[in-house]
Amino acid sequence: MTQDFDSSQIVRMNLFELTNEELHHRLLSRAEEERRLTHQILQLIAEVDQRRLYLPMAQASLFDYLVKLIGYTPASAQRRIDAARMMQQVPELGRKIESGSLKLTQVSQVQQVLRLVRKKDNIQLLPNEKKDLLAKLENKTGAESELILAQVFKLPPQTQFRQKIQQDESVRIELTLSKEQMEVVERAKALLSHALPGASLAEVIVSLAERYVKTRIETKSKSKAECKPETQTKADVEAQTRTDQGSSSATEGVASQRRRLSQQAIPAAVKKDVLGRSQGCEFRDAKTGKVCGSKRFLEVDHIQPRFAGGGNESFNLRAMCSSHNKFRYTAGC
C-alpha cells in the first residue's frame, strides 16, 4: 500500500536528514535568494509606480494596490514603497539590499525622517546626499540607525505609538503623551464633562474628532456658498432661458443656455449632497467592476463631462478621489 505525503512532510523529512552545517548553509543560501528576490520586487513596484498601473485597477494609490490586490500588510507595503522610491534616486541601494548591508526597515526609517524634515523645515536632500546618508547606516541595527538619523537631523525625542487592529475590527492604540499634552486632553475632558459625564479618554477623543469634522465641513460649505453662485431651480433656468431668448439672437435656444449653465461652478449645496450620499470614490475598474472606495481627497466629478454638454445637476455628478479624477481625464476614460 502506497502512502501519500504532502509537500510539507517531504520537506520536513529532507530537513531532518541535514547535518547542522548543511542546515545552516541551506538557510544562508535561501536568505540570499530572498534578498535577490526582494530587489526584483522593488524594481517591479517602482515600475508599477511609474506607470501608475494601480489607477485603472480602481486603486487610489500604490499603497492600496499593494495591500488590497497584492496582499502585503500595510507596514510591509509601506516599507517596500519607501525602498522602491528611494532606489529610483539611489540605484546602488538595490545592490546593498541584495548584500544585506541595508534592510528595508532602515530605508523606511530614512524616508520617514526625510518626510518629517521636509514638512517641518522644508529640507530636501539631493540624490548624492541620500546616498551618503544611507552609507552611514550600512550594517547598523535599527536602533543604531534611528540614533544616527536623530543626530544628523537634530531630531527631538519622539513619543511612542502603537496601533493594532483586533479580531472585532476595533483598534487598540498605545501612545505616549508629554505632560503638557496630557494637561490639554484633561482640560478638554473637563470641558466636556456636562455633555459626556464619566466619559473615558477614548470617548473624549472621538467626541472632539466628531466636532472637528463637523465644524470643518460646515465651514468649508459656508465658504464655498459665499463665493460661488447659488443653486438655480428649474423655474429659474426656464425664466432665464426665456429672457435670454428675447434679448439674444433667435437661434439661441435651451441647448445654448444649458451649455452656459454647465460651465458655471458646481453649487456648494450640490457638492455637499453628492459627497454626502457617496460611500467613497466611485471609480470602477472596467475589467473587474471593482470600485475604488477611497474616502481620502474626494472631489466631485461630472459623469457626462462639461465639454460634452453635461450639467451640474446632482444626477450627473459623482464622488471621485483626486487621483482617479485626474486619471479619468488624462486617460480619456
C-alpha positions in Angstrom: 0.0 0.0 0.0 1.4 3.4 -1.1 1.3 6.2 1.5 0.8 9.7 0.2 2.9 12.6 1.6 2.2 16.2 1.2 5.0 18.6 0.3 5.4 19.9 3.8 6.0 16.3 5.1 8.6 15.7 2.3 10.4 18.9 3.1 10.4 18.1 6.8 11.9 14.7 6.1 14.6 16.2 4.0 15.4 18.8 6.6 15.6 16.1 9.3 18.3 14.4 7.3 20.5 17.5 7.1 23.5 18.0 9.4 23.8 21.1 11.4 26.3 22.6 9.0 24.1 21.7 6.0 21.1 23.2 7.6 23.0 26.5 8.3 24.2 26.7 4.7 20.8 25.9 3.3 19.2 28.7 5.3 22.0 31.1 4.4 21.5 30.3 0.7 17.7 30.8 0.9 18.2 34.1 2.7 20.5 35.3 -0.2 17.8 34.2 -2.6 15.2 36.1 -0.6 17.2 39.3 -0.8 17.7 39.0 -4.5 14.0 38.4 -4.9 13.3 41.5 -2.7 15.5 43.6 -5.1 13.5 42.3 -8.1 10.2 43.0 -6.3 11.3 46.6 -5.6 12.1 47.1 -9.2 8.6 45.8 -10.2 7.0 48.1 -7.6 8.9 51.1 -8.9 7.8 50.3 -12.5 4.1 50.0 -11.3 4.6 53.3 -9.5 6.0 55.0 -12.7 3.1 53.7 -14.8 0.5 54.4 -12.1 -0.8 50.9 -13.0 -3.0 50.9 -9.9 -5.3 53.6 -11.1 -7.1 51.7 -13.9 -7.4 48.8 -11.4 -9.6 51.1 -9.2 -6.9 51.6 -6.5 -6.4 55.2 -5.3 -2.7 54.8 -4.5 0.2 52.4 -4.8 -0.2 51.6 -1.1 -3.8 50.5 -1.6 -2.7 48.4 -4.6 0.0 46.6 -2.7 -2.3 45.9 0.3 -5.6 45.1 -1.4 -4.5 43.4 -4.6 -1.0 42.1 -3.9 -1.7 41.1 -0.3 1.0 42.9 1.7 0.3 44.0 5.2 0.1 47.9 5.5 3.5 48.0 7.2 5.2 45.7 4.6 3.7 47.7 1.8 4.9 51.0 3.1 8.5 49.6 3.6 8.6 48.4 0.0 7.2 51.7 -1.4 9.8 53.7 0.6 12.6 51.4 -0.7 11.4 51.3 -4.3 11.1 55.1 -4.5 14.5 55.6 -2.8 16.0 53.1 -5.2 14.9 55.3 -8.2 17.1 58.1 -6.8 19.9 55.9 -5.4 20.3 52.9 -7.8 23.1 51.5 -5.6 20.5 50.8 -3.0 19.3 47.6 -4.7 22.8 46.0 -4.6 23.1 46.9 -0.9 19.7 45.3 -0.1 20.9 42.2 -2.0 24.1 42.0 0.0 22.2 42.6 3.3 24.2 45.7 4.3 20.9 47.7 4.3 17.5 46.5 5.3 14.0 47.6 4.2 13.3 48.9 7.7 16.4 51.2 7.6 15.4 52.6 4.2 11.9 53.2 5.5 13.3 54.9 8.6 15.2 57.3 6.3 12.2 58.0 4.2 10.1 58.8 7.3 12.7 61.2 8.6 13.0 62.9 5.2 9.2 63.4 5.1 9.3 64.9 8.5 12.2 67.4 7.9 10.7 68.3 4.5 7.4 69.2 6.1 8.9 70.8 9.3 12.0 72.6 8.0 11.5 72.5 4.2 14.7 70.5 3.9 15.1 68.3 0.8 18.2 66.1 0.2 19.8 65.7 -3.2 20.3 62.1 -4.5 24.0 62.1 -3.7 23.2 63.3 -0.2 20.7 60.5 0.3 23.4 58.1 -0.9 25.9 59.4 1.7 23.2 59.1 4.4 22.4 55.5 3.5 26.1 54.7 3.6 26.2 55.8 7.2 23.5 53.2 8.1 25.1 50.2 6.4 25.4 47.2 8.7 23.8 49.1 11.6 20.9 47.8 13.7 17.5 49.6 13.7 18.2 51.3 17.0 21.7 52.4 15.8 20.1 53.8 12.6 17.5 55.7 14.5 20.2 57.3 16.6 22.3 58.3 13.6 19.3 59.9 11.9 18.3 61.7 15.1 21.9 63.1 15.3 22.2 64.0 11.6 18.9 65.9 11.6 18.9 67.0 15.3 15.5 65.4 15.9 13.8 65.9 19.2 12.8 62.8 21.3 9.8 61.1 19.8 6.8 59.7 21.6 5.9 56.0 21.1 2.8 55.0 19.2 1.4 51.5 18.6 -1.8 50.6 16.8 -3.3 47.1 16.5 -6.5 46.0 14.8 -8.3 43.4 16.9 -10.5 40.5 15.9 -13.7 42.5 16.1 -12.1 45.3 13.9 -11.7 47.6 16.9 -8.3 49.3 17.1 -6.1 49.2 20.2 -3.8 52.3 20.4 -0.9 52.8 22.7 0.7 56.2 22.7 2.8 58.4 24.9 1.8 62.0 25.7 4.0 64.6 27.2 2.9 66.3 30.5 1.7 69.3 28.6 -0.2 67.3 26.0 -1.9 65.3 28.7 -2.9 68.5 30.5 -4.6 69.7 27.3 -6.5 66.4 27.0 -7.6 66.5 30.6 -8.8 70.1 30.2 -10.9 69.1 27.2 -12.3 66.2 29.2 -13.3 68.6 32.0 -15.0 71.0 29.5 -16.9 68.0 28.1 -18.0 66.7 31.5 -21.5 68.1 31.2 -22.1 66.7 27.7 -20.2 63.4 28.4 -20.4 62.7 32.2 -17.9 60.0 33.2 -16.6 59.6 29.7 -13.5 57.6 29.0 -10.5 59.1 27.3 -11.4 57.3 24.1 -14.9 58.7 24.2 -13.5 62.2 24.7 -11.1 61.9 21.8 -13.8 60.6 19.5 -16.2 63.4 20.5 -13.6 66.0 19.8 -12.8 64.4 16.4 -16.5 64.4 15.5 -16.9 68.0 16.5 -13.8 69.0 14.4 -15.0 67.1 11.3 -18.5 68.7 11.6 -17.0 72.2 12.0 -14.7 71.7 9.1 -17.5 70.5 6.8 -19.8 73.3 7.8 -17.0 76.0 7.4 -16.0 74.7 4.0 -19.6 74.5 2.8 -20.3 78.1 4.0 -17.1 79.4 2.4 -17.9 77.9 -0.9 -21.5 79.0 -0.8 -20.4 82.6 -0.2 -18.0 82.7 -3.2 -20.0 80.6 -5.7 -23.3 81.1 -7.4 -26.4 79.7 -5.6 -28.3 76.7 -6.9 -30.7 77.6 -9.6 -34.1 75.9 -9.7 -35.7 74.6 -12.8 -38.0 77.6 -12.8 -35.0 79.9 -12.6 -33.4 78.2 -15.6 -36.5 78.3 -17.6 -37.1 82.0 -16.8 -33.5 82.9 -17.6 -33.8 81.0 -20.9 -36.9 82.9 -21.9 -35.2 86.2 -21.0 -32.1 85.3 -23.0 -34.1 84.2 -26.0 -35.8 87.6 -26.0 -32.6 89.6 -25.8 -30.3 87.5 -27.9 -30.5 86.1 -31.4 -33.5 84.0 -32.3 -31.3 80.9 -33.0 -30.1 80.7 -29.4 -32.2 78.1 -27.5 -32.3 76.0 -24.4 -29.3 73.9 -25.5 -27.1 77.0 -25.6 -28.4 78.1 -22.3 -27.7 74.7 -20.8 -24.1 74.9 -22.0 -23.6 78.2 -20.3 -25.0 76.9 -17.1 -22.8 73.8 -17.2 -19.7 76.0 -17.3 -20.6 77.5 -14.0 -19.0 76.2 -10.8 -20.9 73.4 -9.1 -23.0 75.0 -6.3 -21.8 74.2 -2.8 -25.1 72.7 -1.8 -25.0 70.3 -4.7 -21.4 69.3 -3.9 -22.4 68.6 -0.3 -25.3 66.5 -1.4 -23.1 64.4 -3.8 -20.3 63.9 -1.2 -22.9 63.1 1.5 -24.5 60.3 -0.4 -21.3 58.7 -1.6 -19.6 55.8 0.2 -16.2 56.9 -1.2 -14.5 57.2 -4.7 -16.9 55.8 -7.3 -14.3 55.0 -10.0 -14.9 51.5 -11.3 -12.4 49.1 -13.0 -13.7 48.5 -16.5 -12.5 44.9 -16.4 -13.3 43.6 -12.9 -16.0 46.0 -11.9 -14.2 46.8 -8.7 -14.9 50.2 -7.2 -12.1 52.2 -5.6 -14.0 53.3 -2.5 -11.2 55.5 -1.1 -12.5 58.2 1.2 -9.4 60.4 1.0 -9.2 63.6 -1.0 -12.7 63.2 -2.5 -13.8 65.5 -5.3 -17.0 65.9 -7.3 -16.7 64.7 -10.9 -19.1 65.1 -13.9 -20.4 61.7 -15.3 -21.2 63.4 -18.6 -18.3 65.9 -19.0 -19.0 69.6 -19.3 -17.4 69.8 -22.7 -19.9 67.1 -23.9 -22.9 69.1 -22.5 -23.0 67.6 -19.0 -24.6 69.9 -16.5 -24.2 70.5 -12.8 -27.3 68.5 -11.8 -26.9 66.1 -8.9 -27.7 63.1 -11.0 -24.8 64.0 -13.4 -22.3 64.1 -10.5 -20.4 61.6 -8.5 -17.6 61.4 -5.9 -14.0 60.5 -7.0 -10.7 60.7 -5.2 -8.3 63.2 -6.7 -6.1 60.5 -8.2 -8.9 58.9 -10.2 -10.5 62.3 -11.1 -7.2 63.3 -12.8 -6.6 59.8 -14.2 -10.1 59.7 -15.8 -9.4 62.8 -18.0 -5.7 62.1 -18.7 -6.6 58.5 -19.8 -9.7 59.6 -21.7 -12.0 57.2 -19.9 
